[in-house]
Amino acid sequence: LVDNNPISFRAGSLLFLQPNLVRQWQDISSDLSCYLLVFQEEFIQAFFQDSLFIYRFQFFHSGDIAFVWKCERDFLSSVIDACKTINHELDNLQEDSHHFLRSILYNLLIKINRKYIDQCGFSTNLFQNNLGLQLKKLLEVEIKNYQKVEDYARLLNISRTHLNNISKKAFGSSVSNLIKDRLLMEIKRELMFTNKSVKEI
């Protein structure tokens, strides 16, 4: 369950979850094994020295809160091998382990992104679109404080028109639609997972 929405997946799948979602695992077969890569803000800042690193990948912008990708066996095997290498390194830490782990994670995530872009026919422009990615990150952090396009234009120090152009090019949607979608997600989450009344929310 992701924000109380059931997400079905089978063995041989990659599951991508957007930031700040409430997750609960149910009905998992006892013989199913998996690897979870969880990226916390402090880790991204310290490890990659790029606060937008995770936002650069197309598979986190599928439009769904959770995206299940059934990939081919050979590709999945290469992903599993990388996860095994990460596990082994974490169990046998050395002085240069952080460099080694960083290189594996870069390699793994870029490999997944390239494959995803190739299979879905997406543009690679998002990787370099810093303003678009900053907008996405601001929506995650500031949605409770700001709900107007002008607010986000001001936070990014650009005009409303320029921000809308960036949003449409990067995400195929206007800023106002991005705000509405993110606000609705937050409202639903507070209804489900807090004791606040409808009036308070």
N, C-alpha and C positions, 0 to 999 in steps of 0.2 A: 504494500500500500504506500503510495506517495501522495502526501497531503490528502489521505483518505480515498484516493482514486486507485482502484486495482490495476496493476500493471503485470501482464502475463509474459513470461519468457521461458525458453527451453534451454537445455544444455547446448553449448556451442554458440551462445549469444554474448554480445557486449551490451551492457546497460549503462547509459549515460544519464546522470541526474544533474539538474541545474542546482545552483547554490541555494542554501538555506531552506531546504525542503524537509518536512517531517517524514521519516521513513520507518516502516514496520514490515518485517519479513514474515510471510505466512506460507504454509503449505509447501515448504521446501523439502524435496525428497532427501532422505537420509544418505543416499549414495551420491548426491550431487556435491561436487567440490567447486569452489570458486575463489577468485582473488578480488579483493576490494582495494582500490586506490582512492584514498580520501585526502583531499587537499585542504588544509586549514590555512587561513589568511597569514598567520605568522610564519608558517612553513614556506609559503609562496614568496613572501617578502624576503626572507632570509636566504632561502635556498636558490631561488631563481633570480632574485634582485630585479624583478619585473612584476609589479602589482597587477598587470593585465595579462599575465602569462596564460592562465587558464581560459580567459575570455577570448583568446586568439584562435581557438579551435572551433571549426564549423560544427562539430558534433555536439557542442553545447548550445547551439543556436538552431535546433531543428524546429522550434516553434512549439514543441511539446514539453511539459515539465519533466517527462522521462521518455527517453528514446531507446528502443530495443533494436539492435542491429544484428541480424543473423549473418555471420560472415563465413567465408569458405574455410575449409578445414586447414589448409596449409598456412593461411594467414593467421588463423586462430592459434595454431601451434607455435608460430613465431612470437605471438603476444604472450602465451603461457610460458615459453622459454625465458622471456625477458622478466616476467614476474617471479619465476623460480630463481633467476640470477639475483634479483633484488632481495628476495628472502634470504638467500644464502649469504649475501654481503651483509645484511643486517644482523645475521647470526654470528658473523665473523668480522666485526668491525676492525678497521685498521686506520692508520693516520690519514691515508688518502681516500678513505671510503666515501666522503661527501662528494669528492670530485667524480669518483667512479659512478655513484648513484645518480648524480646530476646528469651525467652523460647518457646513462641508460634511460632515464625518464624523458629527456629531450628526444632521444632516438625513438622511444616507444610512442610517445604522444604525437610526434610529427609523422611517424609511419602510419598510425591510425588515421590521422587527419587527412593525409594524402590519399589513402585508400578510400576513405569516406567521400572525399571531394570527387574522386575519380568515378566511383560507383553512382553517386547521386547527381553528378554533373554540375556541381556548384562552382562559384568563382573562388579564386584564392585571394581576392582583394581584402577580405576581412582581416587577414593576418597582419596587414600593415595599417589598417584603419584605426589609429589610436583614438581619435575623437569619438568614433562610433562605439568603441569598446569602453571608453571612459563613461559614455552615456549609460551603457548597460550596467556598469558597476555602480554608478550613482543611483540608478533606479533601485538596485538591491539595497543600498545603504540608506537612501534618503526618502523613499516613497512615503513614509509616514509624515515627513516634514514638508515635502513639496509635491504638489500635484498639478502644476501648470508648466506648459512648455517654456514660458518666460523664465521660470525658476532655473530650469536646467541649462538654458542658453546663458543665463547670468553666471551659473556655477562653472560653466566651461569657457566663459568669457568670449562668446561668439554670438552672432545675431540669430534670431529665431529662424529666419529663412535658411541660413547656412546650416543650422542644426537639423532642420527638416530634410534638407538635401542629403546630408550625411546619413541620416536615419534611413531614408528611402533607398539610398545606394547600398548601404551595409545590410539592412534587414528587410527591405521591401515593404516597409510600413512607416507611417508618419509617427512623429514623436508623441502626439496626443494619443494615438492608438496603443503605443508601447506603454504609456503611462496608465491608460485605462486597464489594459490587460494585467499589468503588474499590481495595480491597486485592487482589482477584483481578486487576484490571487491572495493578496494580503488580508482582505476582508474575509474571504472564505476560511483562511487559516485561523484567524482570530475567532471566528464563529465556532470552529471545530475544536480548537485546542486551548482556548482561554475561557475564563468565567465571566468575561465582559458581556454586558447586555447589548442588544442590537442598537439601542440608543447610544451607548458609550462608543461603540465601534463607528 
